[in-house]
Amino acid sequence: MISSVNMVDFSAETALDSMISADIRKSFGKNPFAIWNPESRCITSFLNSTVSIFILPPLLWTEKHICFPDLAKQVEKGKSNFGGNEIKGKTLGVIGLGAIGILVANAAIHLGMNVIGYDPYVSVDAAWKLSRAVEKADDLEEIYAKCDIISLHVPQIDSTKGMINNDTIAKMKDGAMLINTARGGIVNETDLYVALSENRIKAAYFDVFSSEPPKADEPLLTLPNFYLTPHIASRSKEAEKKTADMATQIMIEQLKKV
């Protein structure tokens, strides 16, 4: 159950981060056998599908307004509070068409949404996996202007840090919603707070934050239209087991070569 958050537990790491510790990262290139490439071994495919599934509830729930902390008290007599809107026919903008972005875009098409995707660096292999029904945006401005919901799927690098800010928010449709399960630093959280407070953005759903855990006095946590989970999008029992099984098998294969 996802709810508006005032107190959150940020003890969870992503499965991949907990599997590859800082010490192991430092030892890259110095080991007696090769450290595996997660992408080539499909370790991340388990995590990708888990993250993409995690995004579907926000698509449904933020439109339905069922994320109240006192939900139980509002059953029956408070049903009118949950009128909301259907997502069928709404337009979803997917920024970043990597493994997760493609899964989200394709799933949204099956839910009856119109989907516009933007990724100037999309690979040929990725493009083959993308539904033909997904419209290609020529630039980010098109995403901002046309989309009711925007889902972010880009890494945090120099060119994406703070890419969602007051200037880009001003280009979005009034009442747009924002979903971020990528990296916290790609959104200017101060600008987001102002936009949510003024209802220029209807709601924001985040699984990541620029500083984790966020400070107890973080202003965003006081807003009823800001929803936060503790960086758990990639977490599932199945994904963790498959990741561990794959890592163990690769280790065995490498040890046999020593």
N, C-alpha and C positions, 0 to 999 in steps of 0.2 A: 504494500500500500504506500503510495507516495503522498506526502502531505507538505503543507507549507512548514518550513523548518525554522525553529528558533534555536534548538540545541541539536547538534549533529556530532556523530563520531567519525573522525577522519583517520581511524587507525588502519583502514584497509588500503593496500596498495593494489595496483593492477597486477594481474597474474603474471604477466610477462616481466614486470619490474621486480617482483618478488623472486622470480625464477633466476633472473640474471642480476646478481647483486653488484654493488659498486666495485667490490674487489675483483669480481670476474671481469667486469668491463675494463678495469685498469690493466688486466692481464692479457687483453686481446693482442695477438701476435707474438706472445711470449710462451705459450703453452706447448708441451711436447706433441700435442695433437690439435687439430683444428677445432675451434669453437664453431658450432653449427650456425648456419644461416637460417633463422626462424622462417623467413618467407619461403625459401626453397623447400623447407621441410614441412611447410603447412602448419606449423605450430600456431601461428597467428590466425589461421582460418577458423580455429575453434573460438578464439576470442572475438574475431570479427563478427561471426554470426550471433554471438551472445550480446555484443554491443548493439547490433542492428535491431535485435528483438527488443532490447531495453528501451529503444527510442519510440517504439510503437505506442506504449501507454501514454506518454506525454502528448502525442498527436491526438489521442482520443480524449484524454482527461482534461487537458487545458481548455478544450472547447466545451466540455460538459460541466465545468466548474464543480467538480466533486472533490477538490483537494482542500477541504476545510478541516482544520484540526479538531473541530467538535462535530465531526460527521455523524457520529452515533446519535447525538441529541437532535439532529435535524431530520432524521428518518420520519416518514409519514407527514408530520405537520409542516416540515420545511421543504417538501419536494419542489415547490415552486422556485426555490433558489437554484435548482440544478437544470434549468431549461437549456441553456447552452445552444450550440449549433452543431450540425453534422459536419464531418470533414469531407464527405463525398462532394466532389465538385470544387472543393477549395484547392488553392494552388500552393504546392510545397516547393520551396527553393532549396536545393542541395548544393552547398558550396564545398567542393572537394569530392571527386569521383574516384576515390581509391576503393579498396575492398569493402569497407563499411559503407561509404557513401552510395555505392552501387546497390548494395543489399537494401538499404533504406529506400532509395529511389524506386527500385523494382517493387518492393513491398507496398509502397504508397500507391503505385499504379494499380495494384490488385485491390486496394481499398477504395478505388474510384476517385482518387485525387488526380489533379493535373500536376505534373512534375516538371520543373525546369532545373537543369543541372549546369553548373559552371566549374570547369577545370581546364585551364589552358595547357596542362601537362599530362592529361589523361593518356594512358598507354594504349597501344593497339589491343593488347589482350584484355584490358579492362573494358574498352569500348565494345568488344564482342559480347561481353556479359551484360551490357546495359540494355534495358528494354527499348525497343524502337519508339515506344510511346513517350519516352522522356525527351523533352524539348531542350535543345542546346542553347544556352545563353551566350551571347557574344561578349558580354562584360558583366561585372558585378552590379552595375547600375540597373540592368534589366531585372536581376534577381530582386533587388531592393524595391523597385517600382511595382512589380507584378505579384509578388508572393505574399500570401496570407500568413504562412509559417516558414521560417528559415531555419535549416538545420546545418550546423557547422561540422566539417570533417576535414580540417586541414591541420598540419603540424604547426608548432610555434617556432617560426624562424623570423629573421629580421623583417621580411616582407609581409608577414602576417601578424606580427605582434601589434596588438591594439587596433586591428583592422576594423572591428566594430566599435565605433566611437560616436561622438555627438554628430559629426558630419555625415557619417554613413547612416546613422539612425534617422537623420532628418530626411533621407532619401527613401525611407521605407514607407509602406502604406500605413495609414493611421490604423491603429489596432492590430498591427502585425505581432506575431509571437516568435520567440527566439528559443532555439534548443541548442545547447552546447555540451556535447559529450567528447569533445576533442581535447583542447588544452585551455586552461583558464586565462592565460595571458593574451589570447587573441581577442579578448573583449576588454575594453576599458570599463571597469566596473563602476567607477565614479559616474561616468556618463550614462551607463545603464541604469543606475539608481535614479538619476534625474528623469530619464525617459519613462521608467516604470511609475515613478511618483506622479508624473504628469499624465499618465495613461497614454502617452504617445506609443508605447509598446504595451500591448494588452497583458502579456504574461511572458515570463522567462523561466525556462526549465534548465538547470545546470547540474551536471554530474562532476564538474571540475571547477576549480577555483584558482586564481592566480597565486594565492598563498594557502597551503593546506596544512593544518586546518585553518579556516578563516578565524580572525580575531572575534572574540565574544561580542565586541561592540560594532561589528561590521554592519553598516547601515542596511545593506541589502536584506539581511536576515530579519529585519523588522517589517518588511513589506508583505502584504497578503497575496500579491500576485507574483512573488518570486519563490520558485520551488527548487530545492537543493537536495541532492543525495551525495553520500560521501565517496565519490570516485569508485563506484562499484559496478559500473556498466558491464565490465568484462567478467564479472564474477558469476559463476554458476558451478555447481558441483561437477557437472559433466565436462565443462571446459577445463576445469582444473585437473580432473583425472586424466583427460586426454592429453593435456599439456605435460603432465608428469610422466605418463606412459611414453610419449614421444621422446621426451628428454632422456629418459632412462634407456630407451632403445638406441638412441644416437650415441650415448655414452658407451654402451656396450660395444657398438660397432667400432668406435674409435679406439677403445682399449684393446680390442683384438688386433689392431694394426700396430700397437706399440711393441 
